[in-house]
Amino acid sequence: MKNSLILCLTIAVAMLVCPAAALGGGKTAPTEDKPTEAVAELQPDDAKGYISVMAASDKSVSKVKMREYVLGSVAAEMPANYHPEALRAQAVASYTYAKRLIEQNKKSKSSALRGADITDDPGTHQGYLSKNARKKLWGENFEEYERKLGEAADEVLGIYLAYDGETALTAYHSISSGRTASAKTLWGSDIPYLISVESPGDRLSPDYISEVKFTDDEFAALAKAAGIDISGESGNWVGDIDSDDGGYVTSVEICGRKLGGSEFRTAFSLKSTAFEISHSGGEFTVTCKGHGHGVGMSQYGADYMARQGSSWREILAHYYPGAEIIG
């Protein structure tokens, strides 16, 4: 029998430590509705349900119909020119993430959201773009993309992923290294449906490789800000780098001190934890593969699968193996 209590605690920590939202996909904006109290709960027919969203810009809280929220979240988190099946997969992932968070908020005796169910900040939870924000983002393509994402939302509204009777943590990211990372690599604990899987289409992305250069002084300053004492020759500052099978760094040694891959990524503002470091001529070069934390669904990989003929159900089954699609 699966230990659902341990899984629940693990997911709760993961939601707080590392938000599911992928990097990029659109700028967030406040909703137009007037502030209201948080909705008590989601109803079985979520097409008629609501969610209250806190705007990161001014902390106002707005009541949003669930269909509008799912559409706006997909708009913020995935390029609108992606395949409709990929957009449907994203709609399920976005809705599931919101549902999970609402359920956690109900169980918590205190919340920093001040009456909201979720924020529109992708760095905290996941992005959401209001209709006006979508118009600004898409410009002359607004009518086309609004219809396209609306159809995706309508197709899967209310459908979510679950595991062992619990709403799943549907982590997702922009581009993997060619293989997704496991939850254990990122958060240190196993989550059965967030394991490493192949995502070969990501290697075709024009944004698959990114490179950042740091002078010795810049590298030293960032390392010191991360609490590392820098000493010795700069060519010897970086020691052993440990990675998993997907190339995601689990630890990197800097001047004798180990940092987790995610810690290093944050300290040096890297696009991914799948990175390599080289040093030459008084300069460090950090080369990254992919974009985002690497756990769960790769959005570029989902689009690739869709264009190869996979359905949204097949995409979700691939990136969240073992999770059940409910609805």
Secondary structure, DSSP 4 states (H G I P E B T S, - for coil): ---HHHHHHHHHHHHHHS-SPPS-SS-----SSPP-PPPS---SSGGG-EEEEE-TTT--EEEEEHHHHHHHHHHHHS-TTS-HHHHHHHHHHHHHHHHHHHHHHHH-S--TTTT-SEES-TTTS-----HHHHHHHHGGGHHHHHHHHHHHHHHHTT-EEEETTEE----EESB-SSBPBPHHHHHSS--TTS---B-GGGGG-TTSEEEEEEEHHHHHHHHHHTT----S-GGGSEEEEEE-TTS-EEEEEETTEEEEHHHHHHHTT-SBS-EEEEEETTEEEEEEESBB--BSEEHHHHHHHHHTT--HHHHHHHHSTTPEEE-
